[in-house]
Amino acid sequence: MNKINKLPLGGMINEYNTLRIIQSGNKNEKYRNLTNNEIELLEMQKNKCYDWSKILVTDTFEPLQIKHCYFMGTVRIDDMEPISLEFNDVILPVGLYNSQVMSCDIGKNCSIHNVSYLSRVLIGENVMLKDIDELSTSDHAKFGNGIVKDGEDPSGRIELEIANEAGGREILPFSKMLTVDAYLWYKYRDNKNLMESFKLFVETEYPSDRGYYGFIGDRTVIKNSRILKDVTIGSDAYIKGANKLKNLTIKSSPNHKTQIGEGCTLVNGIINEGCKVFYGATAVRFQLMSHSSLKYGARLINSVLGENSTISCCEVLNSFIYPGHEQHHNSSFLIASVLKGQTNIASGATIGSNHNSRANDGELVAGRGFWPGLNCSLKHDSKFATFNIVVKGNYTKEINNPLPFSLISLNKNDKVEVFPGYWFLHNMYALKRNSWKYGVRDQREKNFPRLDFDFLAPDTVSEMLEGREFLEKCAEYSYRKISTDIHTGEDLLNEYDDFGNFTIYSTTIENKNHGVLIHKPAVAYKEYYKMITLYSVDTILKFFKDGGDISQLNGLVNPDKWINCGGQFIPDDRVKSIIDDIVDKKITSWDELHSRYKMVSKLYDRDKAGHAFYVLQKLNKVDRLNWQQWLDAVDTAIKARIEIKERVYSSREKDFNCSFRKITFDSKEEKEAVIGKLDDNSFFKIEEEECASFIEMTKSVDLKKIF
């Protein structure tokens, strides 16, 4: 491949630079001018050019493979062999046919057919271009990055107005963006120096001078498409039937191929490796992270969609979505929301937009595992803890539920009721499988940013600790309404039956509702305890099993507070340190910032073990655990792990054996032929093995010296 084709995506080149590089000789010795005989043959093949001296070729050049083309400006054509290229069912001979080409570099053995206007594009090797109306690059091309070119009005800068449709949380799209970057930029708006630093990072990374050519990587295929303008495309991409692709960076690679299909309109955005955009999808001012999909008429506007996510049919506006999001139904609508991963939006769900004030629409923030049900309408501003299921209904007031693993529903008076810990008791199969499937579906070669899909992780465990404290306060408040006796919330919840099963409610979960009923609070209180203990024991044992040392667990200022930064869990003190270093100019570029994320990723297991020690001590109300307390914790963890395994089976068994699950089948054999046998479920085997492995680890890792 020639030197220019090795330029980075969107590499700068202009007419003067092209000639200067050619004339320098040593970098482009393979290129030469056409001979008189070659020019004569080209003209016999109905080719035209105002100045044939600007057409440069190699010694492996065959004029007979160029027919009915019109050339303008400097065009360099690399080796051409008498072969054909094949992709799927399309076979095309190498060469240029029925096309108009202006100021382009064309790599080895490319097949270009019926491209009405091809201008200012660097084309790699073995590229196939067929039936394209326009493939061109303007002198002010930005390739989707949020920069302003020399001479342009700054008001035309492309920004992504995420999380709030009224603005105020704008971020600039750029091709190197990670979800962690988006989080820091979206969240810490009060830090003006940080905001200015991020803007400077973008402007430094992507300069303002004009004259950058578009790029098409090796083996990319583009066919039957209308307009591609100001785009840079990686290798091995496949684009067919696209309507309009404008101002884009489309990343692709041999192992992570990006595909764009029929009828798509994509404008002002970044598409990362392994993405799929099909069947009339529309996206404007957007960023697709790796291995995400837009399909079946989906509309994505002013939004960031995290890794391994799929949006089909529906409309998503002004949202920031973390990795592992699913939204498949035409009738669902999501706006001005931050969803923190492993989320699923049901048909008819209207998340956001509706509000109860005369102000602009507000915001909605939901932790991991947010599942609003069918025809569920939620109001701004609302906030949900991790793993909240919301039962179908029109929720007329704002909600702030801090209790993780909850079921939220409406009573007969349309007032909110909350069942904390519902997932543990009645939905364990879905909870465990949710954690497992997102790990399996993560198609990234390297786990960076580092994602943890386990339902027991620093974010959920910290919320369960806070949830226990919240329940204690609710219990104390509610008990004072019926008795003058003074008892702590801990006593009330641990000995709930002894106090007459009084009703516990919250005054803060639903706006203007001072009596949100909390179902089975004592059960949830104990479930939180068991799950926190299981997380702590499992994390500590794994850390020491992998060679960790107790001396490594010092140094975290706030081990209890973690931030879900776009899917990567980072201790709060490390986030503050990163921000301080950006503001103090110790971190001066995106590459340096991403290196810091990688360093934090390497410390994740250590930081997580420190967190596990902290929460276990806090749960037992001690500054240091003794040996007996550790043994008690291990015993609780083993029982909890066995209970999880049993609940995974029982929750699935309940659905499988429900009498109404049988009514469409005339026999047991017919049912098994259609949906299989319960015991053949492969996930049960995975659970058995994981449970056995955990119990074995509790016996094999000796921590007596530590305690």
C-alpha positions in Angstrom: 0.0 0.0 0.0 1.3 3.5 -0.8 2.2 5.9 1.9 -0.9 8.1 1.8 -3.2 5.1 2.3 -1.5 4.5 5.6 -2.7 7.9 6.9 -5.1 7.7 9.9 -8.8 7.9 9.2 -9.6 11.3 7.8 -5.9 11.9 7.1 -5.1 15.3 5.7 -4.2 15.7 2.1 -4.9 18.4 -0.5 -4.0 19.1 -4.1 -0.8 20.9 -3.2 0.4 18.3 -0.7 -0.5 15.5 -3.2 1.8 17.0 -5.8 4.5 17.8 -3.3 4.6 14.2 -2.0 4.7 12.9 -5.6 7.5 15.2 -6.6 9.6 14.3 -3.5 10.3 11.1 -5.3 11.5 8.8 -2.6 8.1 8.2 -1.0 6.3 7.5 -4.3 8.8 6.0 -6.6 6.2 3.5 -7.8 4.0 6.1 -9.4 4.6 7.5 -12.9 2.9 9.5 -15.6 0.9 7.8 -18.3 2.5 6.9 -21.6 1.1 8.3 -24.9 0.0 4.8 -25.8 -1.8 4.4 -22.5 -3.6 7.7 -23.0 -4.6 6.7 -26.5 -6.0 3.4 -25.1 -7.8 5.2 -22.3 -9.5 7.6 -24.8 -10.4 4.6 -27.0 -12.2 3.2 -24.0 -14.3 6.4 -23.8 -12.4 7.9 -20.9 -11.9 11.7 -20.7 -9.6 13.9 -18.7 -8.8 17.6 -19.0 -5.1 17.0 -18.1 -3.8 13.4 -18.4 -0.5 14.5 -16.8 -2.3 14.5 -13.4 -3.2 10.8 -13.7 -0.5 8.8 -12.0 -0.2 5.0 -12.2 2.1 2.1 -11.4 3.9 -0.2 -13.8 1.1 -2.7 -13.1 -1.5 -0.7 -14.9 -3.9 -1.9 -17.5 -5.8 0.8 -19.5 -8.3 -1.7 -20.8 -9.7 -2.0 -17.2 -10.8 1.6 -17.2 -13.9 2.4 -19.3 -16.3 5.3 -19.6 -14.7 7.4 -16.8 -14.1 11.1 -16.5 -11.1 12.3 -14.4 -10.4 15.6 -12.8 -7.5 16.8 -10.6 -4.7 14.6 -9.4 -5.7 10.9 -9.4 -3.3 8.1 -8.4 -4.1 4.6 -9.3 -2.3 1.7 -7.6 -1.6 -1.7 -9.1 -4.4 -3.2 -11.2 -4.5 -6.9 -12.0 -6.8 -8.7 -14.4 -8.9 -10.2 -11.7 -12.4 -9.9 -10.1 -13.5 -9.2 -6.6 -16.3 -11.1 -5.0 -18.5 -10.3 -2.0 -21.5 -12.4 -1.2 -23.3 -12.8 -4.6 -21.6 -9.8 -6.3 -18.7 -10.4 -8.6 -17.0 -7.3 -10.2 -13.9 -7.0 -12.3 -11.1 -4.8 -10.9 -10.9 -1.4 -12.5 -12.9 1.8 -13.0 -16.1 1.8 -15.0 -18.7 4.4 -15.8 -17.5 6.7 -13.0 -16.5 10.3 -12.5 -13.3 10.6 -10.4 -11.8 13.8 -9.0 -8.6 14.1 -6.9 -8.6 10.6 -5.4 -6.0 8.0 -4.4 -7.2 4.5 -5.4 -5.5 1.5 -3.8 -4.5 -1.9 -5.3 -7.1 -3.9 -7.1 -10.1 -1.8 -6.5 -13.4 -2.4 -8.3 -15.2 0.9 -8.9 -18.5 0.7 -11.0 -21.1 3.3 -11.7 -20.0 5.9 -9.1 -21.5 9.1 -10.5 -19.3 11.4 -8.4 -16.2 10.3 -6.5 -14.2 13.2 -5.1 -11.4 13.7 -2.6 -11.3 10.2 -1.1 -8.4 8.0 -0.2 -9.4 4.4 -1.1 -7.6 1.4 0.3 -6.9 -2.0 -1.3 -9.5 -4.4 -2.7 -12.3 -2.0 -2.2 -15.6 -2.5 -4.1 -17.7 0.5 -5.0 -20.9 -0.1 -7.0 -23.9 2.1 -8.0 -23.3 5.2 -5.8 -24.7 8.6 -6.6 -22.1 10.6 -4.7 -19.1 9.8 -2.6 -17.3 13.0 -1.8 -15.4 15.1 0.8 -15.8 18.8 1.3 -12.9 21.0 2.3 -14.4 21.5 5.8 -15.1 17.8 6.5 -15.1 17.0 10.2 -16.0 13.3 10.0 -18.6 13.6 12.9 -16.2 15.2 15.4 -17.5 18.2 17.3 -15.0 20.8 16.0 -15.2 24.0 14.0 -13.1 24.5 10.9 -11.2 27.7 10.0 -13.6 30.3 8.8 -16.8 28.6 10.1 -19.3 30.1 12.5 -18.9 28.5 16.0 -22.6 28.3 16.3 -22.6 25.5 13.8 -20.6 23.2 16.0 -22.1 19.7 16.4 -23.0 19.0 20.0 -24.9 16.0 21.6 -27.5 17.3 23.9 -27.8 14.2 26.1 -29.8 13.6 29.3 -31.7 16.8 29.1 -33.5 18.0 26.0 -33.4 21.7 27.2 -29.6 21.5 27.0 -27.1 22.1 29.8 -25.4 18.8 29.5 -24.0 19.0 26.0 -20.9 17.0 25.0 -18.9 17.1 21.8 -18.8 13.9 19.8 -15.4 12.6 18.8 -14.1 9.4 17.4 -12.1 8.3 20.4 -14.9 8.8 22.9 -15.6 6.1 25.6 -18.7 5.9 27.7 -16.5 6.9 30.6 -15.6 10.1 28.9 -19.3 10.8 28.2 -20.2 10.2 31.8 -17.6 12.6 33.2 -18.5 15.3 30.7 -22.3 14.9 31.2 -22.1 14.7 35.0 -19.7 17.3 36.4 -21.2 20.4 34.8 -20.4 22.6 37.8 -16.7 22.1 37.2 -16.1 24.8 34.5 -12.4 24.0 34.2 -13.1 20.4 33.5 -15.6 21.3 30.8 -13.1 23.6 29.2 -10.4 20.9 29.4 -12.6 18.4 27.6 -13.4 20.9 24.8 -9.7 21.6 24.5 -8.9 17.9 24.3 -11.3 17.6 21.3 -10.0 20.7 19.5 -6.4 19.5 20.0 -7.1 16.0 18.8 -8.9 17.2 15.7 -7.4 20.3 14.3 -9.3 23.1 12.7 -7.4 23.5 9.4 -9.2 22.5 6.2 -8.4 20.1 3.5 -8.8 16.6 5.0 -9.7 13.8 2.6 -12.2 11.1 3.3 -11.0 7.5 3.7 -12.2 4.0 2.8 -10.4 1.2 4.4 -9.2 -2.1 2.8 -11.8 -4.6 1.6 -14.7 -2.3 2.3 -17.8 -2.8 0.1 -20.2 0.0 -0.7 -23.1 -0.6 -3.1 -26.5 0.7 -4.3 -26.2 3.8 -2.1 -27.1 7.4 -2.7 -25.0 10.0 -0.9 -21.9 9.5 1.2 -20.4 12.9 2.1 -17.6 13.7 4.5 -17.2 10.2 5.7 -14.2 8.1 6.8 -14.7 4.4 6.9 -12.5 1.7 8.4 -11.6 -1.6 6.8 -13.9 -4.5 6.0 -17.1 -2.5 6.4 -20.2 -3.3 4.3 -22.6 -0.6 3.3 -25.6 -1.4 1.0 -28.6 0.6 0.0 -27.9 3.5 2.3 -29.9 6.7 1.7 -27.6 9.3 3.2 -24.4 9.1 5.2 -23.0 12.5 6.0 -20.3 13.8 8.4 -19.5 10.5 9.9 -16.7 8.4 11.2 -17.5 4.7 10.7 -15.0 2.4 12.4 -14.5 -1.1 11.2 -11.9 -3.8 11.3 -11.4 -7.4 10.1 -12.5 -8.9 13.4 -15.2 -6.3 14.2 -16.9 -5.5 10.9 -19.5 -2.7 10.8 -22.5 -3.0 8.5 -25.0 -0.4 7.3 -28.0 -1.5 5.4 -31.0 -0.4 3.3 -32.7 3.0 3.7 -30.6 4.3 6.5 -30.0 8.0 7.1 -27.1 8.8 9.4 -25.9 12.4 9.9 -23.4 14.0 12.2 -22.1 11.0 14.3 -19.6 8.4 15.2 -20.1 4.7 14.6 -17.7 2.4 16.4 -16.5 -1.1 15.4 -18.8 -4.0 15.0 -22.0 -1.9 14.8 -25.0 -2.8 12.7 -27.4 -0.3 11.3 -30.2 -1.7 9.1 -33.6 -1.3 7.5 -34.4 2.4 7.5 -32.8 3.5 10.8 -32.2 7.2 11.3 -29.6 8.7 13.5 -28.7 12.4 13.8 -26.1 13.9 16.3 -25.2 10.6 17.9 -22.5 8.2 19.0 -22.8 4.5 18.7 -20.3 2.6 20.9 -18.9 -0.8 19.7 -21.2 -3.7 18.8 -24.4 -1.7 19.0 -27.3 -2.0 16.6 -30.0 0.3 15.2 -32.7 -1.6 13.2 -36.1 -1.5 11.7 -36.8 2.2 11.5 -35.3 3.1 14.8 -34.6 6.8 15.4 -31.7 7.9 17.6 -31.2 11.7 18.0 -28.9 13.6 20.3 -27.9 10.4 22.1 -25.1 8.1 23.1 -25.7 4.4 22.9 -23.4 2.2 24.9 -21.6 -1.0 23.9 -23.5 -4.2 23.1 -26.9 -2.5 22.9 -29.8 -2.8 20.4 -32.5 -0.3 19.6 -35.2 -1.4 17.1 -38.3 0.4 15.7 -38.6 3.0 18.5 -37.6 6.6 19.1 -34.8 7.6 21.5 -34.0 11.3 22.0 -31.6 13.2 24.2 -30.5 10.2 26.1 -27.3 8.7 27.5 -27.5 4.9 27.5 -24.8 2.7 29.2 -23.7 -0.7 27.8 -26.2 -3.6 27.5 -29.5 -1.8 26.5 -32.4 -3.5 24.8 -35.4 -1.7 23.2 -37.2 -3.5 20.5 -40.7 -2.2 20.2 -42.1 0.4 17.8 -44.4 1.9 20.4 -41.7 2.6 23.1 -40.3 6.1 23.6 -37.3 7.2 25.6 -36.2 10.8 26.1 -34.0 12.9 28.3 -32.9 9.9 30.3 -29.7 8.3 31.7 -30.0 4.5 31.8 -27.0 2.8 33.4 -26.9 -0.5 31.6 -28.5 -3.9 31.4 -31.8 -2.2 30.7 -34.9 -3.3 28.8 -37.7 -1.0 27.6 -41.0 -2.7 27.0 -43.6 -1.9 24.3 -45.7 1.1 25.0 -43.3 2.5 27.6 -43.0 6.2 27.6 -39.9 7.1 29.6 -39.5 10.8 30.1 -41.0 13.8 28.4 -44.1 14.0 30.6 -43.7 16.4 33.5 -45.8 18.1 36.1 -44.3 21.6 36.2 -44.4 24.6 33.9 -40.6 24.4 33.5 -38.9 22.6 30.6 -38.8 18.8 30.6 -36.5 17.5 33.2 -34.4 14.3 33.5 -34.7 10.7 34.5 -31.9 8.6 35.9 -32.1 4.8 36.4 -29.5 2.4 37.7 -28.5 -0.9 36.1 -31.2 -3.4 35.3 -34.1 -0.9 34.8 -37.1 -2.7 33.4 -40.2 -0.6 32.9 -43.2 -2.7 31.9 -45.7 -2.5 29.1 -47.5 0.8 28.6 -45.5 2.3 31.5 -45.5 6.1 31.6 -43.0 7.9 34.0 -42.6 11.6 34.8 -39.6 13.8 35.0 -37.8 14.2 37.3 -37.4 10.7 38.5 -34.6 8.5 39.8 -34.4 4.7 40.3 -31.9 2.5 42.1 -30.4 -0.5 40.4 -32.5 -3.4 39.2 -36.0 -1.8 39.5 -38.9 -3.3 37.7 -41.8 -0.9 37.1 -45.3 -2.5 36.6 -47.3 -1.1 33.7 -49.3 2.0 34.5 -49.5 5.8 34.4 -47.3 7.1 37.1 -48.6 10.6 37.6 -46.0 11.8 40.1 -42.2 11.9 40.2 -40.5 8.9 41.8 -37.2 8.7 43.7 -36.7 5.1 44.8 -33.4 4.3 46.5 -34.2 0.7 47.2 -32.4 -1.7 44.8 -33.9 -4.9 43.3 -37.4 -3.5 43.8 -40.8 -4.1 42.1 -42.6 -0.8 41.8 -46.4 -0.8 41.2 -49.6 1.3 41.6 -52.3 0.5 44.0 -56.0 0.9 43.4 -55.7 4.6 44.2 -52.9 5.0 41.7 -50.4 5.5 44.5 -46.9 4.0 44.3 -46.0 0.9 46.3 -42.6 -0.7 46.5 -41.5 -4.3 47.1 -37.7 -4.1 47.8 -35.7 -7.3 47.2 -38.4 -8.6 44.8 -35.8 -9.9 42.4 -34.2 -12.1 45.0 -37.5 -13.7 46.1 -39.4 -14.1 42.8 -37.1 -13.3 39.8 -33.8 -14.9 40.5 -33.7 -16.8 37.2 -34.0 -13.6 35.3 -31.5 -11.8 37.6 -28.8 -14.4 37.3 -29.3 -15.0 33.6 -29.2 -11.3 33.0 -25.7 -11.1 34.5 -24.5 -14.1 32.6 -25.9 -13.3 29.2 -24.4 -9.8 29.0 -21.0 -11.2 29.7 -21.4 -13.8 27.0 -22.7 -11.3 24.5 -19.8 -8.8 25.1 -18.1 -9.1 21.7 -15.2 -6.8 22.4 -11.8 -8.4 22.2 -10.5 -6.5 25.3 -12.6 -5.7 28.3 -11.9 -2.0 28.1 -13.6 0.0 29.4 -13.8 -2.8 32.0 -17.4 -3.8 32.4 -18.8 -5.9 35.3 -22.3 -7.3 34.6 -22.7 -9.2 37.9 -25.8 -8.2 39.8 -23.6 -8.2 42.9 -21.0 -5.5 42.2 -19.9 -2.3 44.0 -22.8 -0.2 42.7 -25.5 -2.6 43.9 -23.9 -3.5 47.1 -23.4 0.1 48.1 -27.0 0.7 47.3 -28.1 -2.3 49.4 -26.2 -0.8 52.4 -27.9 2.5 51.9 -31.2 0.7 51.3 -30.9 -1.0 54.7 -30.3 2.4 56.4 -33.3 3.8 54.4 -35.6 1.0 55.6 -34.4 1.5 59.2 -35.4 5.2 59.0 -38.8 4.3 57.5 -39.4 1.7 60.2 -38.6 4.1 63.0 -40.8 6.8 61.5 -43.7 4.5 60.8 -43.5 2.9 64.3 -43.6 6.3 66.0 -47.0 6.8 64.4 -48.5 3.9 66.4 -46.4 3.7 69.5 -44.6 6.0 72.0 -42.0 3.2 72.6 -38.5 3.9 71.2 -36.9 1.3 69.2 -34.1 1.4 66.6 -35.0 0.6 63.0 -32.6 -2.3 63.1 -34.5 -3.9 66.0 -37.8 -3.2 64.4 -36.8 -4.9 61.1 -34.9 -7.8 62.7 -37.8 -8.6 65.1 -40.6 -7.4 62.8 -43.1 -10.1 63.9 -42.7 -9.2 67.6 -43.9 -5.7 66.9 -47.2 -6.7 65.4 -46.3 -6.4 61.7 -47.1 -2.7 61.6 -47.2 -1.0 58.2 -43.9 0.6 57.0 -44.1 3.4 54.5 -41.9 6.1 53.0 -42.6 9.8 52.7 -40.0 10.5 50.1 -40.4 7.9 47.3 -43.3 9.5 45.5 -43.7 13.3 45.1 -46.6 14.6 47.2 -47.4 11.1 48.6 -46.4 10.8 52.3 -47.5 7.1 52.5 -45.8 4.9 49.9 -46.3 1.4 51.2 -43.2 -0.8 51.4 -44.0 -4.5 51.0 -42.2 -7.0 53.2 -39.5 -4.5 54.4 -38.1 -6.9 57.0 -37.7 -9.7 54.4 -35.8 -7.2 52.1 -33.7 -6.0 55.0 -32.5 -9.6 55.6 -32.1 -10.3 51.9 -29.9 -7.3 51.5 -27.8 -8.6 54.4 -27.3 -12.0 52.9 -26.5 -10.7 49.4 -24.0 -8.1 50.8 -22.3 -10.9 52.8 -22.2 -13.2 49.8 -20.6 -10.5 47.7 -18.0 -9.7 50.4 -17.0 -13.2 51.0 -16.8 -14.1 47.3 -14.8 -11.0 46.4 -12.3 -11.4 49.3 -11.7 -15.1 48.6 -11.2 -14.5 44.9 -8.7 -11.7 45.6 -6.6 -13.9 47.9 -7.0 -17.0 45.7 -5.5 -15.0 42.8 -2.4 -14.1 44.9 -3.6 -10.8 46.5 -2.1 -9.5 49.7 -3.8 -7.7 52.6 -1.2 -4.9 52.4 -2.6 -4.0 49.0 -6.0 -3.0 50.3 -5.0 0.3 51.9 -5.3 3.7 50.3 -8.9 4.1 49.3 -10.3 7.3 51.0 -14.0 6.4 50.5 -14.2 2.6 49.9 -17.9 2.6 50.3 -18.7 5.1 47.5 -18.4 3.9 43.9 -19.4 5.6 40.7 -20.9 3.8 37.6 -18.9 5.8 35.1 -20.6 4.8 31.8 -20.4 1.1 32.8 -17.0 1.1 34.4 -17.2 1.0 38.2 -14.6 3.4 39.8 -14.2 4.4 43.4 -15.3 7.9 44.1 -11.9 9.0 45.3 -10.3 7.8 42.1 -12.8 9.7 40.0 -12.0 12.8 42.0 -8.3 12.2 41.5 -8.8 11.9 37.7 -10.8 15.1 37.6 -8.2 17.0 39.6 -5.4 15.8 37.3 -7.4 17.0 34.3 -8.0 20.4 35.8 -4.4 20.7 36.9 -3.1 19.8 33.4 -1.5 16.6 34.5 -3.8 14.8 32.0 -3.8 16.8 28.7 -5.3 14.5 26.1 -7.8 11.7 25.5 -5.1 9.2 25.1 -3.6 10.1 28.5 -7.1 10.0 30.1 -7.8 6.6 28.6 -4.5 5.4 29.9 -5.7 6.4 33.4 -8.9 4.4 32.9 -6.8 1.4 32.0 -4.7 1.8 35.2 -7.9 2.1 37.2 -9.1 -1.1 35.5 -6.0 -3.0 36.6 -6.7 -1.9 40.2 -10.4 -3.0 40.0 -10.0 -6.4 41.7 -7.9 -4.8 44.4 -10.3 -1.9 45.0 -13.2 -4.2 44.9 -11.6 -6.4 47.6 -11.0 -3.3 49.8 -14.7 -2.4 49.3 -15.7 -6.0 50.3 -13.8 -5.7 53.5 -15.3 -2.4 54.2 -18.9 -3.4 53.7 -18.5 -6.6 55.6 -17.1 -4.7 58.6 -19.8 -2.1 58.3 -22.5 -4.8 58.2 -21.1 -6.2 61.4 -20.6 -2.8 62.9 -16.9 -3.4 63.7 -13.6 -1.7 62.7 -12.0 -5.1 62.2 -13.5 -8.5 61.8 -12.4 -11.3 64.1 -12.1 -15.0 63.0 -15.5 -16.0 64.4 -17.2 -13.1 62.5 -15.5 -14.2 59.3 -16.6 -17.8 59.8 -20.2 -16.6 60.4 -20.0 -14.5 57.3 -18.7 -17.5 55.3 -21.6 -19.7 56.6 -24.1 -17.0 55.7 -22.6 -16.7 52.2 -22.7 -20.4 51.5 -26.3 -20.6 52.5 -27.1 -17.6 50.4 -25.3 -19.1 47.4 -27.2 -22.4 47.7 -30.4 -20.4 48.1 -29.6 -18.5 44.8 -29.1 -21.8 43.0 -32.4 -23.2 44.3 -34.3 -20.0 43.5 -32.9 -19.9 40.0 -34.5 -23.4 39.5 -37.7 -22.7 41.4 -38.5 -19.4 39.8 -38.1 -21.0 36.3 -40.0 -24.1 37.4 -42.9 -22.0 38.6 -43.3 -20.5 35.1 -42.6 -23.7 33.3 -45.1 -25.8 35.2 -47.9 -23.2 35.4 -51.1 -24.8 34.2 -51.7 -21.9 31.8 -48.4 -22.7 30.1 -49.9 -26.0 29.0 -53.2 -25.0 27.6 -52.0 -24.5 24.0 -50.5 -28.0 23.9 -52.5 -31.2 23.6 -49.8 -33.4 25.2 -46.7 -33.3 27.3 -44.7 -34.5 24.3 -45.9 -31.6 22.2 -44.9 -29.1 24.8 -41.5 -30.6 25.2 -41.0 -30.7 21.5 -41.7 -26.9 21.3 -40.2 -25.5 24.5 -38.0 -28.4 25.7 -37.7 -30.0 29.1 -37.2 -27.9 32.2 -34.2 -30.0 33.3 -32.5 -29.6 29.9 -32.0 -25.9 30.6 -28.2 -25.4 30.2 -28.2 -22.4 32.6 -29.1 -24.7 35.5 -25.9 -26.6 34.9 -23.9 -23.3 34.9 -25.5 -22.5 38.2 -24.7 -25.9 39.7 -21.0 -25.5 38.7 -20.7 -21.9 40.0 -22.3 -22.8 43.3 -20.1 -25.8 43.8 -17.0 -23.8 42.8 -17.9 -21.1 45.4 -18.3 -23.7 48.2 -15.0 -25.3 47.2 -13.3 -21.9 47.3 -14.5 -21.3 50.9 -12.7 -24.5 51.9 -9.5 -24.1 49.9 -8.6 -20.5 50.7 -7.3 -20.2 54.2 -7.6 -16.6 55.6 -7.0 -17.4 59.3 -3.9 -15.3 59.5 -5.7 -12.2 58.2 -8.4 -12.4 60.8 
